[in-house]
Amino acid sequence: MTCSNDQHSVPSFRLSRRRLLRGGGLALAAGAAQACDAWSVVGSADDRYPGGSPFAIEALRARDYRAGDIRLHRTLNQRPRYTTYAMTYRSDDLLLTGVATIPKAAGPHPVVVLNHGFTLPVQYQSGDGTRALAAELSPRGFITLASDYRGLGGSEDDSRMNLGARLDFAIDVLNLVASIPSLPDAQHERVGMWGHSLGCDLALRAAEVDARVQPVGMWAPLSAWAEDLVDYYRLPTLSSSEDLRHALSPGNFLEYVVGPVTIHQGAADLAVKPRWAERLHEALEAAGVESELTIHPGVGHYLTRNARRAVTATADFFERELPTVAP
């Protein structure tokens, strides 16, 4: 996958459900051919953890996240009001790479973590899928941080197989949030988070685990319920994993989300089901979480025809809900 450096553009290729079945869907089902249940495999089913998995929402809430150092390395881009750097940070025992944009003006600066969506590791380059929003937020005085996740970009990995969609990516995002206080002039009492597709799933999990993650922006979210993914992506599933699927589904734990949340969804999306965004919006409101939903008629997974509108509206949302706090 390639992304333009133009702040007004997003990836323009069409991602079909068939492609996701061959890529991201297979990532969920990897190794499940013999077990016949994708969730027991990708969830690393283990009764020693709350919810029966180290990646269950209650298990993620019960563990600690390392407050390490975010280190800025080579300069990737210089703009009049901000600088883009290659960054590294530690997620558990792994050294992960990513991209940071830092305003040149004196802080403090609000922070938004940007979570890219599914991509095959061999096609991914650091910063893909997050540049457009970073280029809109940074001139407005925001620090943006985009993790590559484990096994992507230059990040280390502890698995022999990485097809670009893993539940432990949420741990990488949460460790990044925990490390934000290491950045001078970064506000860290509240942290904005945005995601696209798979990145929405990571953002929702992070918001349910760490109350500092607020507000949250989403583009074309994956369903927050495992049953929807089973049906749409035809994942091998056994009835015996029903409780595990419930524990892994962030849609069942929305009471932990502080909010507010904004969602943008293309009505012609083939990679995810547009109804999933509507269901999530309705469920958030039912849980008492402030939520807004924008449907873009005739637009696909990357909101390409409405990219400028979606980018501007999302940046306006963060500017409104995550203002700079005076020192």
C-alpha positions as CSV (number, residue, x, y, z in Angstrom):
1,M,0.0,0.0,0.0
2,T,1.3,3.4,-0.8
3,C,0.1,6.8,0.4
4,S,0.8,10.2,-1.0
5,N,2.5,12.8,1.1
6,D,-0.2,15.3,0.0
7,Q,-2.2,16.3,3.0
8,H,-5.4,16.3,0.9
9,S,-5.1,12.7,-0.3
10,V,-5.7,9.3,1.1
11,P,-5.1,5.9,-0.5
12,S,-7.4,5.6,-3.5
13,F,-7.4,2.0,-4.5
14,R,-10.6,-0.1,-4.0
15,L,-10.4,-2.6,-1.2
16,S,-13.0,-5.3,-1.7
17,R,-14.3,-7.9,0.7
18,R,-12.6,-10.6,-1.4
19,R,-9.2,-8.9,-0.9
20,L,-9.9,-8.6,2.8
21,L,-10.9,-12.3,2.9
22,R,-7.6,-13.2,1.3
23,G,-5.6,-10.9,3.6
24,G,-7.0,-9.5,6.8
25,G,-9.6,-12.3,7.1
26,L,-7.0,-14.9,6.6
27,A,-5.0,-13.2,9.4
28,L,-7.8,-13.8,11.8
29,A,-8.2,-17.4,10.5
30,A,-4.5,-18.2,10.3
31,G,-3.7,-21.4,12.0
32,A,-7.4,-22.2,12.5
33,A,-7.7,-24.8,9.8
34,Q,-6.8,-27.6,12.2
35,A,-8.4,-26.0,15.3
36,C,-11.5,-25.1,13.2
37,D,-12.0,-22.0,15.4
38,A,-10.3,-18.7,14.5
39,W,-11.0,-17.1,17.8
40,S,-9.2,-19.7,19.9
41,V,-6.2,-19.2,17.8
42,V,-6.0,-15.5,17.4
43,G,-7.2,-15.0,21.0
44,S,-4.6,-17.3,22.4
45,A,-7.3,-18.9,24.5
46,D,-6.1,-19.4,28.0
47,D,-8.3,-19.7,31.1
48,R,-5.7,-18.1,33.3
49,Y,-6.7,-14.7,32.0
50,P,-10.0,-12.9,32.6
51,G,-12.3,-13.6,29.7
52,G,-10.2,-16.6,28.7
53,S,-7.6,-14.7,26.7
54,P,-4.8,-12.2,27.2
55,F,-6.5,-10.1,24.6
56,A,-10.0,-10.1,26.2
57,I,-11.1,-6.6,27.2
58,E,-11.1,-7.5,30.9
59,A,-7.6,-9.0,30.6
60,L,-6.3,-5.9,28.8
61,R,-7.8,-3.8,31.6
62,A,-6.1,-5.9,34.3
63,R,-2.6,-5.7,33.0
64,D,0.0,-2.9,33.1
65,Y,1.4,-0.8,30.3
66,R,5.0,0.4,30.3
67,A,5.6,4.1,30.6
68,G,8.8,4.2,28.5
69,D,10.5,6.8,26.3
70,I,9.3,7.9,22.9
71,R,12.5,8.6,21.0
72,L,12.7,10.9,18.0
73,H,15.2,10.0,15.3
74,R,15.8,11.3,11.8
75,T,13.8,14.1,10.3
76,L,11.4,12.9,7.7
77,N,9.8,16.2,6.7
78,Q,10.1,19.9,7.6
79,R,7.1,22.2,7.4
80,P,6.8,25.8,8.6
81,R,4.8,24.9,11.7
82,Y,5.8,21.3,12.5
83,T,8.5,18.7,11.9
84,T,7.9,15.0,11.1
85,Y,10.3,12.5,12.7
86,A,10.8,8.7,12.7
87,M,10.2,7.5,16.2
88,T,10.8,4.4,18.3
89,Y,9.3,3.3,21.6
90,R,9.1,0.0,23.5
91,S,6.0,-2.2,23.7
92,D,6.6,-4.8,26.3
93,D,9.9,-6.4,25.2
94,L,9.7,-5.1,21.6
95,L,11.2,-2.0,20.0
96,L,8.6,-0.5,17.7
97,T,8.9,2.1,15.0
98,G,6.5,4.8,13.9
99,V,6.1,8.5,12.9
100,A,5.7,11.5,15.1
101,T,4.8,15.1,14.1
102,I,5.9,17.8,16.6
103,P,4.7,21.5,16.4
104,K,7.5,24.0,16.3
105,A,5.7,26.4,18.6
106,A,6.1,26.2,22.4
107,G,3.7,23.8,24.1
108,P,1.8,22.4,25.8
109,H,0.4,20.5,22.9
110,P,-2.6,18.1,22.8
111,V,-1.8,14.6,21.4
112,V,-3.7,12.5,19.0
113,V,-2.6,8.8,18.4
114,L,-3.2,7.7,14.8
115,N,-4.0,4.1,14.1
116,H,-3.6,2.9,10.5
117,G,-5.8,0.1,9.1
118,F,-5.0,-3.4,7.7
119,T,-2.2,-3.8,5.3
120,L,0.1,-6.6,4.3
121,P,3.5,-6.2,6.0
122,V,5.3,-6.5,2.7
123,Q,3.4,-3.5,1.3
124,Y,3.5,-1.3,4.4
125,Q,5.8,1.7,4.9
126,S,6.1,3.6,8.1
127,G,3.4,6.2,8.4
128,D,1.1,4.8,5.7
129,G,-2.6,5.5,6.2
130,T,-2.0,8.3,8.7
131,R,-0.3,11.1,6.8
132,A,-3.3,13.0,5.7
133,L,-4.7,13.5,9.2
134,A,-1.3,14.2,10.7
135,A,-0.8,17.0,8.1
136,E,-4.1,18.5,9.0
137,L,-3.7,18.3,12.8
138,S,-0.1,19.3,13.2
139,P,-0.4,22.9,11.9
140,R,-3.3,23.3,14.4
141,G,-0.8,22.6,17.3
142,F,-1.3,18.9,17.8
143,I,1.4,16.3,18.4
144,T,0.5,13.2,16.4
145,L,1.9,9.7,17.0
146,A,1.5,6.8,14.6
147,S,2.7,3.4,15.6
148,D,3.6,0.9,13.0
149,Y,2.6,-1.9,15.4
150,R,4.7,-5.0,15.9
151,G,6.0,-6.7,12.8
152,L,5.2,-3.7,10.6
153,G,7.6,-1.1,9.3
154,G,10.9,-1.4,11.2
155,S,9.2,-2.8,14.3
156,E,10.4,-5.9,16.1
157,D,8.1,-8.9,16.3
158,D,7.8,-11.9,18.6
159,S,5.7,-14.0,16.2
160,R,6.7,-16.1,13.2
161,M,3.6,-15.1,11.4
162,N,2.2,-11.6,10.8
163,L,-0.4,-11.1,8.2
164,G,-1.2,-7.5,9.3
165,A,-4.2,-8.0,11.6
166,R,-3.5,-9.1,15.2
167,L,-5.2,-8.5,18.6
168,D,-1.9,-7.7,20.3
169,F,-1.6,-4.5,18.2
170,A,-3.9,-3.0,20.9
171,I,-1.2,-3.6,23.4
172,D,1.2,-1.6,21.2
173,V,-1.2,1.3,21.1
174,L,-1.7,1.2,24.8
175,N,2.0,1.2,25.5
176,L,2.4,4.2,23.2
177,V,-0.3,6.1,25.2
178,A,1.5,5.2,28.5
179,S,4.8,6.6,27.0
180,I,3.4,10.0,26.0
181,P,4.5,11.7,29.2
182,S,8.1,11.2,28.0
183,L,7.6,13.9,25.3
184,P,8.3,17.4,26.4
185,D,5.3,19.8,26.0
186,A,2.9,16.9,25.4
187,Q,-0.5,17.0,27.3
188,H,-1.1,13.5,28.6
189,E,-4.0,13.7,31.0
190,R,-6.3,13.2,28.0
191,V,-5.2,11.7,24.7
192,G,-7.1,11.8,21.4
193,M,-7.1,8.7,19.2
194,W,-8.1,8.1,15.6
195,G,-8.3,4.9,13.6
196,H,-9.2,3.7,10.2
197,S,-10.9,0.2,9.7
198,L,-8.7,-2.1,11.8
199,G,-7.3,1.0,13.5
200,C,-10.8,1.7,14.8
201,D,-10.9,-1.6,16.6
202,L,-7.6,-0.7,18.3
203,A,-8.9,2.7,19.2
204,L,-12.1,1.3,20.8
205,R,-10.1,-1.3,22.8
206,A,-7.7,1.4,24.0
207,A,-10.6,3.7,25.0
208,E,-12.1,0.8,27.0
209,V,-8.8,0.1,28.8
210,D,-7.4,3.5,29.5
211,A,-9.8,6.3,30.5
212,R,-7.2,8.9,29.2
213,V,-8.1,7.9,25.7
214,Q,-10.7,10.5,24.8
215,P,-12.0,11.8,22.4
216,V,-12.0,9.1,19.7
217,G,-12.4,9.4,15.9
218,M,-13.2,6.5,13.6
219,W,-13.3,6.0,9.8
220,A,-14.9,2.9,8.4
221,P,-14.8,0.8,11.6
222,L,-14.7,-2.9,11.7
223,S,-17.6,-4.3,13.6
224,A,-17.1,-4.2,17.4
225,W,-18.8,-7.6,17.7
226,A,-17.1,-10.9,16.7
227,E,-20.4,-12.4,15.3
228,D,-20.5,-9.8,12.6
229,L,-16.9,-10.6,11.5
230,V,-17.7,-14.4,11.5
231,D,-20.6,-13.8,9.1
232,Y,-19.1,-11.3,6.8
233,Y,-15.6,-12.7,6.5
234,R,-16.6,-16.4,6.8
235,L,-14.3,-17.1,9.6
236,P,-14.1,-20.7,10.9
237,T,-15.9,-20.7,14.2
238,L,-17.1,-23.3,16.7
239,S,-20.0,-22.8,19.1
240,S,-17.6,-23.7,22.0
241,S,-15.9,-20.3,21.6
242,E,-19.1,-18.3,22.2
243,D,-17.9,-17.0,25.6
244,L,-14.5,-16.2,24.3
245,R,-15.9,-14.2,21.3
246,H,-18.0,-12.2,23.8
247,A,-15.0,-11.4,25.9
248,L,-12.9,-10.3,22.8
249,S,-15.7,-8.1,21.4
250,P,-15.2,-4.4,22.4
251,G,-18.9,-3.8,21.5
252,N,-19.8,-5.6,24.7
253,F,-17.9,-3.2,27.0
254,L,-18.9,0.2,25.7
255,E,-19.7,1.3,29.3
256,Y,-15.9,1.8,29.8
257,V,-15.7,4.4,26.9
258,V,-15.6,8.0,28.1
259,G,-16.0,9.6,24.7
260,P,-17.0,11.6,22.8
261,V,-16.8,9.6,19.6
262,T,-17.1,10.7,15.9
263,I,-17.6,8.1,13.1
264,H,-17.3,8.6,9.4
265,Q,-18.5,5.8,7.1
266,G,-18.8,5.4,3.3
267,A,-22.1,4.0,2.2
268,A,-20.5,2.1,-0.7
269,D,-17.9,0.4,1.5
270,L,-17.2,-3.2,0.4
271,A,-14.4,-3.9,2.9
272,V,-16.5,-3.4,6.0
273,K,-20.3,-3.4,6.3
274,P,-21.6,0.2,6.5
275,R,-24.3,-1.0,9.0
276,W,-21.5,-1.7,11.5
277,A,-20.8,2.0,11.9
278,E,-24.5,2.6,12.5
279,R,-24.7,-0.2,15.0
280,L,-21.7,1.1,16.9
281,H,-23.1,4.6,17.0
282,E,-26.4,3.4,18.3
283,A,-24.8,1.2,20.9
284,L,-22.5,4.0,22.1
285,E,-25.5,6.3,22.6
286,A,-27.4,3.5,24.4
287,A,-24.4,3.2,26.8
288,G,-24.5,6.9,27.5
289,V,-21.5,7.8,25.3
290,E,-21.7,11.0,23.2
291,S,-21.4,9.9,19.6
292,E,-21.9,11.4,16.1
293,L,-22.1,9.6,12.8
294,T,-21.5,10.9,9.3
295,I,-22.5,8.7,6.4
296,H,-20.9,9.6,3.0
297,P,-23.2,8.5,0.2
298,G,-21.5,6.6,-2.7
299,V,-18.1,6.6,-1.0
300,G,-16.0,3.5,-0.4
301,H,-13.6,2.3,2.3
302,Y,-11.1,5.1,2.2
303,L,-13.7,7.9,1.8
304,T,-11.6,9.0,-1.1
305,R,-14.1,11.3,-2.9
306,N,-14.9,13.0,0.4
307,A,-11.4,12.9,1.8
308,R,-11.0,16.6,2.3
309,R,-14.4,16.9,4.1
310,A,-13.6,13.9,6.3
311,V,-10.1,15.0,7.2
312,T,-11.3,18.6,8.0
313,A,-14.3,17.4,10.0
314,T,-12.2,15.0,12.0
315,A,-9.6,17.6,12.8
316,D,-12.3,20.1,13.8
317,F,-13.7,17.4,16.1
318,F,-10.3,17.0,17.9
319,E,-9.7,20.7,18.1
320,R,-13.1,21.2,19.7
321,E,-13.0,18.3,22.1
322,L,-9.3,18.3,23.0
323,P,-8.2,21.9,23.4
324,T,-4.8,23.1,24.5
325,V,-4.6,23.4,28.3
326,A,-2.8,26.5,29.4
327,P,0.5,25.8,31.4
